[in-house]
């Protein structure tokens, strides 16, 4: 009996639900923050559509309020999002041959979307390009929707925003735990912990993220090379 075809959109909605519950509140917080500082509410929505990077957007607003120039803001956001280039290296095989949608998938890649794409298999008899596009597009939609809600609410409400920005970190922790439980090997998580500790000790909190990603990537490349060497010897 032929198995029933899974609806890729429904499956994408199902697995992106945790992201929705994280992105919408944080998007609301970002929209509230933008209007709180006196910017036009449309700026927050346009920024979420074009930039789509939670932490970078919060930092960009803070820098703008502090009087930083456009070049300083752009460079800060560039270095902050540099980690996505390392994420992309591990997605080369998954994104191979998926057509023109690849450009959008690369530009709209976030930490949470990466965790979903790498932590879930494409349903049987479903195009990988469609499935990845749905997952990425839904996450993007959640963020933009939350931002628009917050920006509009910010025009009529006066709220205390302290602590709301931490929800994005909490969301990524939950996704990391889910990925840990389903992973076949624990080494990437060990490498991440070791890299983070080394980076914190020797690079400081300001440079920790980029340095830890570089160290972690090096450890994973060494591990992969050793692992492939062992498999070759066994043959």
N, C-alpha and C positions, 0 to 999 in steps of 0.2 A: 504493500500500500504506500502510495506516494505521500511524503510528509507535507503538511500544510505550510505554505509559504508565510514567513513572518513579515508583518508590516514594518518596514524600517523606521517609519516615522513614529509609530507607537512604541517600538523598542527604544528609540532614541529619547522619547519623552520619558519613558520609564527610568532609564539609567541617569538622566539628567535632573531628576527630581531633587536629589540632594543639592545640586548646584543651584537650582532655582531658589531653594530655601535659604541659600547663602547669598547669592548674587542680588536678589531683589532687595533685601534689607540693606545690604551694603550700598547698592545703587541708590536707594532712598537717602542714605546718609550722605552720599556724595552730592546728590542733587540739593539736599538741604544745605550742605556746606557751601556750595557755589552761590546760592541765593543769599545765604547768611552774610557772605562777604560783599554783597552788593552787585555781583555780576548778573547779567541777563540770564534767565533760566534756560534759554535756547543754547547758550554756550556749553552747558553741562551735557545736554543731549547730543549735540554735535560732536563733542569730545568723546563721548562714550561710543558713538558710531564709528568715528575715524580712528581714535587711539585704542580704545578697548583694552585698557590695562589698569586694573583697580589701584594698586599701590602707586603706580606712576602718576595717575590722575590726581590722587590726593596730594602727592608731593608737588606736582606742577601748580596746583592751586595755592599751596602754602608758599611756594617760591614766588609766585606772582604777587601775592599779598605782601610779602616781605620786600618787594621792589626789585626782584631779580630780573635780568634781561632775558630776551627771547633765546639768545644763543645759550646762555647758562641753563635755562629750563630744558631746551632740546637736548643738550649734551647729558644732563643729569638723567633724563628719561631714557636716552639711548643706552647709557651704561647700566641703568637699572634693569632694562629689558634685554641686556646682552645674553642673559642666561637662556633665553629662548633659542638662540642659535645652537646651543649645546643640546637642548631638547630635540631640536630639529634633526640633528645627526642620527638620533635613534629612530626617527620616523621615515628615513629615506626609503626603506624597503616597503613600509606600509603605504606610502604615498606614491610609489612607483607606478606609472601608467594610469593615473586616475584622471588625466585630462586637465582642462582649463580651470577646474575648480581648485586645483592645487594652490594657485596663487592666493585665493581667499583663505584656504586652510592654513597656510603659512602665516599670513598677516593676522589672522584672528586666533592664533594659538595662544592659550593661556595655561597657567599651571593646572587648573582644574580640568580643562578640556584635554590636556595631555594625559592626565591621570585616567580619564575615562576612555580615551582612545587606546591607551596601552593596557588598560585593565580589563577590557571587554572585547570579546571576539565578535567579528562581523557575523550576523545571523546567516544561517545557510540559505542559499539561493537569493542572496541580496547583494547588490552592487556595493562594493566597499566605498566607492566615491560618493554614492548617495547617502550611505549610512554616516560616514564621516562628516559630510556636509550638513546633515540634519543635526548631529550632535553639536558641531561647532556653531551652526546657525541658531539653534535653540539657546545655547549658553550666551551667545551674543544678544539675542532677543531679551533674555532675562535681565541682563545687565542694563540695556538701554531702557527697558520698561521700568525698572527700579529707579533709574536716574530721572526719568521723566516724572514719575510719581513724586519723588523727593523734591524735584525742582518746583513743581506746581504747589506742593504742600508748603514749601519754604516761603512762598509768596504770602501765605495767610497764617502760618503758625510760627511760634517762637519756641524752639526746642533745645534742650541740652544734648549735645552730640557726643559727649565724652564716652569713650569705650565702644561705640558702635563699629569703628573701623577694625576692631580686633576680630569681628565675625569672619572676615575673609581668611585670617590665619586659622581660626578654628575649623572652618570648612576644609581647608587643605589638610589639616591634621586628620580629620575623619576620612578623607579620601585616601590618605597615605596608609592608614590602618587597614582599610579595605584592600588596598593593593598588597600590603604585607601578608594578609591572610590568604590571598589567592596566588601569591608568587611561588614559583617552583624553587627558587634559590634565595637565600637571605643575604647573600654577599652585597648586592647593591645598597641595602639598608645599612649594613655594617660600614661600608665605604662612605656612605653619606654622614653617618655619625662621626666617624674618625676624621673625615674632611672638615666637618663643622667645628670640631674641637680644635684641630690644628689651626684653622683659619681664625678662630676667635682668640687663640693664644698669641699668634704671631702677626695677624693682620689687623686686629681691632674690629670693633663692631661696625664701623662705617664701610670697611672693605671686605667684611666677612663673606658676604654672599658670593661675590665674583670669585674670590680666592678659593672658597670651598668647592665651587663648581669646577674650577680648573683642576684642583687636586682630586676631586671625585672622578672626573672624566679620565684622568691619568690612571687612577687605580682600576677603573673598569676596563680600560684598554689593556692594561697589564694582565688583569684577570682573564680577559677574553683570549689574549694571546697564549697564556699558559694553559688555559682550558682546551683551546684548539690543538696545542702541541701535545697534550696528554691523549686526546682522542686520536690524533694521527699516529702516535706511538702504539696505541692499542690495536690499531689495524695491522 
